[in-house]
Amino acid sequence: MLYCVLLCMNIILTVPCKCFLIWYSPAIQEKRVATVQCLSGTGSLRVGAEFLAKHYHQYFTPDQWEQIRQLMTSKALLPFFDSAYQGFASGNLDADAQSIRMFVADGGECLAAQSYAKNMGLYGERVGALSIVT
């Protein structure tokens, strides 16, 4: 029975990439594709978001934030900030809020999700807030 489970796991983890790529794709041939089992689409999105957050996070400079703000404004996009670690990037609560403040300074709109578990030491309390600026 164990061998059947292992065989099925191999199929489950090799078939998905061959569905959206093709078996002779250079990415598959060069072994540049990694696949992990997830709980359906939502679970896949969650695992992918965690991967991006841990391995591709970028801290933008104020000039880069201004460029992002201008682009989002020109495209009429509504920014949604996740401020779970305010104060951890620079060591300063105000400095880490600069991007959000930049977006609303000229009347811009945004949503901001905040968690106080880490930056206020309220672990296990599940304290947070959602602010909507119109």
C-alpha positions as CSV (number, residue, x, y, z in Angstrom):
1,M,0.0,0.0,0.0
2,L,2.8,2.4,0.8
3,Y,4.3,2.0,-2.6
4,C,1.0,2.9,-4.2
5,V,0.8,6.1,-2.2
6,L,4.4,7.0,-3.1
7,L,3.7,6.3,-6.8
8,C,0.5,8.4,-6.7
9,M,2.4,11.3,-5.0
10,N,4.9,11.2,-7.8
11,I,2.1,11.5,-10.4
12,I,0.3,14.2,-8.4
13,L,3.5,16.3,-8.3
14,T,4.6,15.8,-11.9
15,V,1.4,16.0,-13.9
16,P,0.4,19.6,-12.9
17,C,3.4,21.3,-14.5
18,K,2.9,19.2,-17.6
19,C,-0.7,20.6,-17.8
20,F,0.3,24.2,-18.1
21,L,3.7,23.6,-19.7
22,I,4.3,20.8,-22.2
23,W,6.4,17.8,-21.4
24,Y,9.2,18.9,-23.7
25,S,9.2,22.5,-22.3
26,P,12.8,23.7,-21.6
27,A,11.8,24.5,-18.0
28,I,10.8,20.9,-17.4
29,Q,13.8,19.4,-19.4
30,E,16.2,21.6,-17.4
31,K,14.6,20.7,-14.1
32,R,13.6,24.3,-13.3
33,V,10.1,23.4,-12.2
34,A,9.3,22.6,-8.6
35,T,5.8,21.4,-7.6
36,V,4.3,21.0,-4.1
37,Q,1.0,19.5,-3.1
38,C,-1.5,22.0,-1.9
39,L,-5.2,22.1,-0.8
40,S,-6.9,23.1,-4.1
41,G,-6.6,26.5,-5.7
42,T,-6.9,28.6,-2.5
43,G,-4.2,26.5,-0.8
44,S,-2.0,26.9,-3.8
45,L,-2.4,30.7,-3.8
46,R,-1.6,30.7,-0.1
47,V,1.6,28.6,-0.4
48,G,2.7,30.7,-3.4
49,A,2.1,34.0,-1.5
50,E,4.1,32.7,1.5
51,F,7.0,31.7,-0.9
52,L,7.0,35.1,-2.5
53,A,6.9,36.9,0.9
54,K,9.8,34.9,2.2
55,H,12.1,34.8,-0.8
56,Y,11.2,37.8,-3.0
57,H,10.3,40.6,-0.6
58,Q,11.8,43.9,-1.6
59,Y,12.0,47.1,0.5
60,F,11.4,50.0,-1.7
61,T,13.1,53.4,-1.4
62,P,10.9,56.5,-1.0
63,D,11.6,57.4,-4.7
64,Q,10.5,53.9,-5.7
65,W,7.3,54.2,-3.6
66,E,6.6,57.5,-5.3
67,Q,6.9,55.9,-8.8
68,I,4.6,53.1,-7.6
69,R,2.1,55.6,-6.3
70,Q,2.1,57.6,-9.6
71,L,1.7,54.4,-11.6
72,M,-1.2,53.2,-9.4
73,T,-2.9,56.6,-9.5
74,S,-2.6,56.8,-13.3
75,K,-4.1,53.3,-13.6
76,A,-6.9,54.1,-11.1
77,L,-5.7,51.1,-8.9
78,L,-6.6,50.9,-5.2
79,P,-3.7,49.9,-3.1
80,F,-4.2,47.4,-0.2
81,F,-1.3,47.5,2.3
82,D,-0.5,44.7,4.7
83,S,1.2,46.3,7.7
84,A,1.9,43.3,9.9
85,Y,5.5,44.2,10.6
86,Q,5.4,48.0,11.0
87,G,8.5,49.1,12.7
88,F,10.5,45.9,11.9
89,A,11.9,47.0,8.5
90,S,13.7,50.1,9.7
91,G,13.2,50.0,13.5
92,N,10.9,53.0,13.3
93,L,7.1,53.0,13.2
94,D,6.9,56.3,11.3
95,A,9.5,55.4,8.7
96,D,7.8,52.1,8.0
97,A,4.4,53.9,7.5
98,Q,5.9,56.3,5.0
99,S,4.5,54.5,1.9
100,I,1.0,54.5,3.2
101,R,1.2,58.1,4.2
102,M,2.6,58.9,0.7
103,F,-0.5,57.4,-0.9
104,V,-3.0,59.3,1.1
105,A,-1.1,62.6,1.3
106,D,-2.7,64.1,-1.8
107,G,-6.2,62.7,-1.2
108,G,-5.5,59.2,-2.4
109,E,-7.5,56.2,-1.3
110,C,-6.2,52.9,0.1
111,L,-6.9,50.0,2.4
112,A,-4.5,49.1,5.1
113,A,-4.6,45.8,7.1
114,Q,-2.7,45.9,10.4
115,S,-1.7,43.2,12.9
116,Y,-0.4,44.1,16.3
117,A,0.8,40.6,17.2
118,K,4.5,41.2,16.4
119,N,5.2,44.9,16.7
120,M,3.3,45.3,19.9
121,G,4.0,41.8,21.4
122,L,0.4,40.7,21.5
123,Y,1.1,37.2,20.3
124,G,-1.9,34.9,20.5
125,E,-4.3,37.8,21.0
126,R,-5.2,38.1,17.3
127,V,-5.5,41.9,17.5
128,G,-5.6,43.7,14.2
129,A,-7.5,46.4,12.2
130,L,-8.6,47.3,8.7
131,S,-8.5,51.0,7.8
132,I,-10.2,52.2,4.6
133,V,-9.1,55.7,3.4
134,T,-11.5,57.3,1.0
